[in-house]
Amino acid sequence: MLSWVVSLKFKKAGGTKWEHNCGGVILSNIWVVTAAHCITDKSLECWNKKEKRLTCDMNRWKITAGEWKLNRNSKTEQTRDVEHIVVHDKYYEGNQEHKNDI
């Protein structure tokens, strides 16, 4: 098991199910890093491209560590709420090179 890897989960507006959106890596007891394109994904309807900010509630995001299989609960899982999301200020969605995609 990769104890430093997390599943970034998202619940769609009006939804009841948490869905795996992307992976992330634990940097410290309060920081996880993931790709910016995971947060700005249009299907999540959560990113205001013009203002470069999130428009949905943080209670629609969670991270889970210790999850070995995404489709099965295990006794090793730990889930935490997400308090804040920061997208690199120089990340540009249309960039084919994925510069600043954190």
C-alpha positions as CSV (number, residue, x, y, z in Angstrom):
1,M,0.0,0.0,0.0
2,L,1.2,3.5,-0.8
3,S,0.5,5.4,2.4
4,W,1.3,8.8,0.9
5,V,-1.2,8.5,-2.0
6,V,-4.8,9.8,-1.6
7,S,-8.0,9.6,-3.6
8,L,-9.5,13.0,-4.2
9,K,-13.3,12.6,-4.2
10,F,-16.0,14.8,-5.3
11,K,-19.8,14.8,-4.9
12,K,-21.8,16.4,-7.7
13,A,-24.4,19.0,-6.9
14,G,-27.5,17.3,-5.5
15,G,-25.7,14.0,-5.6
16,T,-25.3,11.4,-2.8
17,K,-22.3,9.4,-4.0
18,W,-18.7,10.3,-3.5
19,E,-16.7,9.6,-6.8
20,H,-13.0,9.3,-7.2
21,N,-11.8,12.3,-9.2
22,C,-8.0,12.1,-9.1
23,G,-5.1,11.0,-7.1
24,G,-3.0,13.1,-4.9
25,V,0.1,12.9,-2.7
26,I,0.4,13.8,1.0
27,L,3.0,16.5,1.6
28,S,2.4,17.1,5.3
29,N,-0.3,16.7,7.9
30,I,-2.3,19.6,6.3
31,W,-1.2,19.6,2.6
32,V,-2.0,17.3,-0.4
33,V,-0.9,18.1,-3.9
34,T,-2.8,17.1,-7.0
35,A,-3.0,18.2,-10.6
36,A,-4.8,21.5,-11.3
37,H,-6.7,19.9,-14.2
38,C,-8.4,17.7,-11.6
39,I,-9.9,20.7,-9.9
40,T,-10.8,22.7,-13.0
41,D,-12.4,19.8,-14.9
42,K,-15.5,21.2,-16.7
43,S,-17.7,18.2,-15.8
44,L,-17.4,19.1,-12.1
45,E,-19.1,22.5,-12.7
46,C,-17.0,23.9,-9.9
47,W,-14.4,26.2,-11.6
48,N,-15.0,29.8,-12.7
49,K,-12.5,30.0,-15.6
50,K,-12.8,33.8,-16.0
51,E,-12.2,34.5,-12.3
52,K,-9.9,31.5,-11.8
53,R,-11.6,30.4,-8.6
54,L,-13.8,27.6,-7.2
55,T,-17.5,28.3,-7.1
56,C,-18.7,25.2,-5.2
57,D,-18.7,24.4,-1.5
58,M,-15.7,22.7,0.0
59,N,-18.1,20.1,1.5
60,R,-18.3,18.6,-1.9
61,W,-14.6,17.5,-1.7
62,K,-12.9,14.8,0.4
63,I,-9.6,13.0,0.4
64,T,-9.2,9.4,1.4
65,A,-5.8,7.8,2.3
66,G,-5.2,4.1,2.9
67,E,-7.6,3.0,0.2
68,W,-6.3,-0.1,-1.6
69,K,-9.2,-0.6,-4.0
70,L,-11.6,2.2,-5.0
71,N,-14.6,0.0,-5.2
72,R,-14.2,-1.6,-1.7
73,N,-14.0,-0.2,1.8
74,S,-11.1,-1.4,3.9
75,K,-10.2,-1.0,7.5
76,T,-7.1,1.1,6.6
77,E,-8.9,4.0,5.1
78,Q,-8.9,7.5,6.6
79,T,-11.1,10.2,5.1
80,R,-10.7,13.9,5.7
81,D,-12.6,17.0,4.7
82,V,-11.1,19.5,2.4
83,E,-10.9,23.0,3.8
84,H,-9.2,24.9,1.0
85,I,-8.1,24.4,-2.6
86,V,-5.3,26.4,-4.2
87,V,-4.8,26.3,-8.0
88,H,-1.5,27.6,-9.3
89,D,-2.1,31.2,-10.3
90,K,-0.2,30.7,-13.6
91,Y,-2.1,27.5,-14.6
92,Y,-3.9,27.8,-17.9
93,E,-6.4,25.1,-18.8
94,G,-5.8,25.3,-22.6
95,N,-2.0,24.8,-22.2
96,Q,-1.1,21.6,-24.1
97,E,2.2,21.4,-22.1
98,H,0.4,21.3,-18.8
99,K,2.6,24.0,-17.3
100,N,1.9,24.8,-13.6
101,D,-0.6,21.9,-13.5
102,I,-0.6,21.8,-9.7
